[in-house]
């Protein structure tokens, strides 16, 4: 009787585990466990870690990269990469600051900046589609070009003295939560919903996995590439606007190295950087949360930022290897199901 109870309990636990894995995915489940372990460890280490004030610091400090990671998820899912986000951010901050200093209405200045940012994304897509330049090379070139342009326009100086209404966008609160975090939450949940439920957005999986087959099947692949690169740059432009509002100033040094943080967060979240077509917005949210908490943990522990870069690099490598091993295992399981022995 006792043995039967143990057996039934074991089967129940296994059944629950399989349902959770099926719902979340093994990669996301593993990341959740790691996150919980990190949170518990830091809570034990410091009484100030698990506080509302600290979590506000954690997510406020990473919110700009988090917003860019939403667009980067689409780009990497489609089989591409966008390094130019780290230069679109400061260029957008400087552009919106310059327009505001010229007396342009806030709404129009923001709109013009977002349009310019999106055009940069369209240019990246043009280099890929028309000139057949690999996205890594194309966006690396535009990253260097537009960062140089941001430096030339600003002459290395700060732009400040923005209207209070504008700075409130980056510094204001709603329900004790900063506006930029609300913007991120709205964006990631809406994009996550569309990616899961809307056929247009779901094309990204097919295109990323096999663009030739997607083209043959009648999908407008090139038009979709315009969308993903334009959307990625648009969100980088939004991050630049929020940076100018948050800091009350614009400078060309904003966003240096942010492309690596963004890509790492997306990769840690399970989006495949090798073959495309694998990943989710939920995974990206977990990757963003992990990166933000890890950065805060290093800061509260007094560990050098050099070690943080090392750990981030190792985590990126492990994330890629884990995602690929799970993908190979999944493909092998599908093959066995189709061709049973």
N, C-alpha and C positions, 0 to 999 in steps of 0.2 A: 504493500500500500504506500509506504513512504517512498519507495523507489519510483512508483508510478507518478506520485506528486512531483518529484524532482524531474522526472522525464517530461511531464506536461509543462512544468515551469520553464524548462530548458527550451522546449519547442515554442513556447509563447515568446520568450526573449528573442529567439532566432527569428521568429515571424515579425516581431516589432522592428528588429534591426533591419531586416530586408525591406520592410515598408519604408523605413526612414531613409535607407540608402537609395531606394527607388525614387523617393520623393525629392531628396536633396542632391543625390549624387555622392559617390564615395569621396571625391576631391573636396566638395563643400563640407561634408561631414567631418573630414579630417581637419580642415581649416577651422571649423567651429570649435573642435576639441582643443586645438592648439591655442586659439584665442581665449578660451575659458581657462586653460592652464596659465597663460600669460597674465590674465586679469587676476586670477587667484594669487599667483606668485607675487605680483606687484602690490596687491592689497595687503598681503602679509608683510611685505617689506616696508611699505610706507602707509601710514594712516591717512595721508593726504591724497592717495591715488584715487580711491573709489569715492570721489565726491563730485557733486554737480559742477562745481567751479573748475575742477581739473578736466572733466570730460568736455566742458565748454572750450577749454584751452586746447585739448586734443583735437577736436574736430574743427575748431576755428583755424587752427594752424595748418590744416591739411585740406580745407574746403576748396581752395582754388584748384589744386591737383585733382581732387575728387570730381569736380565738375568736368574737367578736361578728360578724366578717365571714362566718363560716359560716352563721349564722342570717340575716344580711342578704342573702346570696346567694339563699336561698329566697324571701325577701320580694320582692326586686327581680325575680327570675325570674317571680313570680306577677303582676307588673305593679304592685306596691305600693312603699312606702318606709317606713322606720321610723326616725324621728328620736329616739324616746324612749329608745333604748338608752343614750344618754349620761347619762340621769337614773336609769335602772334600775340602772346600775352603782353609783353612790355610795349610792343608797337601799338596795341589797342589802348593800353593805359595812357600812353603819351598822346595818341590821337584824340581820345575823348577829353583829356586834360587841355590840349591845345585848343580844341573847338570851344570848350567851356570858357577858356581865358579870352577867346575872341568874342564872347557874348552870345554864342549860339544857345538857344533854348535847350534845356537838359534832355528832353525827350528826343529831339531831332539829333543832338550830338550822339546820344547812345545809339540811335537807329543807324546813323551814318557809319559809326564805328563797327557795328555788327555787320553791316553790308560789306564794308571793306574787308573785314576778317573772313567773311564767307567767300568773297572773291579770291582771296589767297588760297582757300581750299579748292576752289574751282580750278585755279591755276595748277595746283598740285595734281589734280585729276587730269587736266589737259596734258601735262608732261607724261603721265602714265598711259593715257588712252591714245593720244595722237602721236606722240614722239616715242612711245614704248620704252620710257625710262623707268627703271625699277623704282618703286615708291621709296625705298631706303635712300637711294642716290638723289632722287628728285626732292624729297623733303629735307634731306641734309643740306642740299644747295639752297633751298628757300629759307631754311633755318638761319644759315649764315648770312644770306642776303638781307633778310628783313630785320635781323638783329643789328646788322651794320646800319640799316636805314633808320632804325630806332635811335641808335647812337648819334647818327648824323643830324637827325631832326632835333633831338633834344640837346645836342652838343655836350652830352654827359652831365647836364644839369637837371635839378629837380624842377618839376612843374607842380605848383601848389596854389593854395588860395581858392579852392573850389567852393561853390555855393553849399550851404549847410544842407539843403534838401538833397543834394547829390551825395554828400558824405554820409548822410543818414542811411542810404541804401546799403553801405558796407558796415556801418557802425551801429545801426539801429537794432532794436529787439522787438520780437512779438512773442508773448507768453514766455518771457525770459530766455528766449532762444534767438541768437543773431539772425538777421535777415538772410545772409549768404547761406547759412545752413538750411533754412527753409527752402531757398531756391534749389539747393542741391537735392533735398528730399523730394520735392515736387518733380524735378527732372528725372531722377533715377527711378522713381516709382511709375511715372507715366511712360518712360521709355521701356522699362521692364515689362509693363503691361502690353504695350504695343508690340514689343519683340516676341512676346509669348502668344499674342492673340490676333495680331493683324497680319494678313497674308503678305502685304507689301514689305513689311519689315522682316518677315520670316524668310524672304528671299536671300537674305545675307548668309544664311547657313548653306544653301545650295550653291550660291555663287562662290563663297569662300572655299567650299569643299571641292568643287569642280566647275570653274568658270566656263570652260568650253562646253560642257554638258548643259549648263544653265543657258548659254547663248543659243545652242541648238534647239533647246526646248522652247524658245521664244521669249525668254526673259530679256529685258532691256538692260543688259549688264553694264554697258558704258554709262548709261543714264544713272544707274544705281551707284556707280563709283563716284559720279559727280555729287550725288547726295551724301555719301558717307564722308568724303573728304571735305565737302562744304560744311556739313554738320559739325565735324570735328573742329574745324577752324572757327566756326561760329561760336562754339562753346569756349574755345580758347580766347576768343574776343570778349565773351561775357566774363570770363575769369579776369581778363585784363581790366575791364571796366570796374569789376568788384574790387580788384586790387587797388585801383586809384581811389575808389570811394572808401575802402577800408583803412588805408594808410593816410588818406588825405593828401596824397602826392603821387606823382608818376615819375618813374625813373627807368632807364634802359637796363638796369641790373636785375629787374624783376624777372623771375622765371628761369634763371640760369640753373640748368640741370634738372628742371622740372619734368622734361620729357622722359628722363630715365625713371623718375619716381612714378610717373603716370603709367608707363609701360610695365614697370615691375608690379604695380598694384593690379593691373589687368591680368598679367600672366599668373600671379599668385592666386588670383580668383578663378583660374582654370581655363581661361581663354587661350586656345592653342596658337602659339606664334610660329609654328612650323608649317602647318597645312591649312589653317583657317577652318571655318565652319563648325567650330566647337567652342562653347562658352555660354555664359548667361549674364544678365545684369545683376542677378542676385550674387553670383560669384564675384563679380567686380566690386559690389558693395562690401563683401567679406574681405576682399583683398585690400580695399581702401581702409577699412576698419583696422585690419592687421597692421598695415604700414603706419597709420596714425598712432596706434597704441604702442607699437614698437619704438617709434621715434620718441614718444613721451617717456617710455620706460627707460630708454638710454639717458635721456635728459635728467630724469629724477634719480637715476642711479649714479650720475656723475661720470658716465663712461664717455670717452672721447668720440666725437663725431666720425673720426677716421674708422673706428671699429664699426660704427653704424653702417658706413658705406660698404665695408667688407661683408657684414651680415646681410645687408640688402642684396648684394651681388650673389652671395651663396644661396639666398632664398629664391632669387630669380632663377638660378640654374636648377635648383631642386624642383621648383614649380614646373619648369619646362619638362624636366625628366619625368616627373610624376604624371603630368598631363599626357605625355606621349606614351608612357607605359600603360596607363589606363585605357588610352585609345587603342593601342595594339591589342590589349586583352579583350576589349569590347569587340573589336573586329574579328578576333579569333573565335569568340563565343557566337557571333552572328554566323560565321562560316560553318561552325559545328552544327548550328541549328538548321542551316540550309542543307548541309551535306552530312547528315549523321552517319556514324560508322556502321 
